[in-house]
């Protein structure tokens, strides 16, 4: 099995998802979309069984960024149409998937969502949640201001209190996750520095409970990734 991981910023990696991929012996290829010197191969949709689109600061609904996103929207569109392919999009990646599935992606009217807050399982019986052992909600980390509508024909899977649409599933093989469930302790420490201005803009002040919330999220996130990969 082969997996392509598309990164849109150098500090945003697969985090805990990587462990699940390695445990299943996926052969992993990385592509740094932010490096303009490197171009994706035209037949990437045929070469990989799973493609993961990660987060980044770019804005998929900005007309001025259309040229940048063109190859990634084309790749995602091909993958969505191929019934034997699995796709996971996280944050910006989820917005790419929502776009190719015909849903609106736009700047949230309430401003940035940053920090930890609970997400609730909309349909706990969905097979993606099979490893969560009856968990009905868990903390998730948020770092975004763009949001997506749930695509037509997709299942709304995770719901948040600030912005409702936090995860969708399409045909049990295409999953868009707006929140970050992959974040390790080291990743979060890096993000606090790299994204300090955005965090300040949102007014999030990390407190002593931060690592406990992140640890709870990690356990649930790992279980969710395991459930998705087993489908």
C-alpha angles and dihedrals in degrees: 000000000000128000129193117203114197114201122197097185129028095237095050110085135155094271113181092000087072091065092057091048094049092047087059092048095244114173101230129210122185126209120189105212091186091065104086091193092070125066129197115249112255095237097048091122089062097044101057134059093200130026123192120197110197133199131281145155096263123111116230094196095052109108089209090063095050093107092053094050098041097093093044094049089048092049092048091047092053091048094049090054094051110083094202095057128090122207132189122189122188122196103316087017090058090052090053090053092046090051095053089046089058100255126135119255116193145148110284114249093225095057129239121353110213132162135025125323133147125269120203128218106244093195110018091186093063110120092236087069096051094114096048093086098221097318109156099187140002140177118277131186117238127199110159147086100195117081137186137225116233107265119243110267093019128114120242101229110168126033127197131199098228097038113012102208106075103142141010135182127207121197088340090279107070114065128181116192115186096186125062115253096156099068118128123200091258092048092052092050090052093046092053087064101035094047097034095125093050091046090050091049090055093046097235114155112187110229135192090276093062099096093045090053091046091050091051089049092050093056092049093042093052090050091049093049090048090052093049094048092051093056 
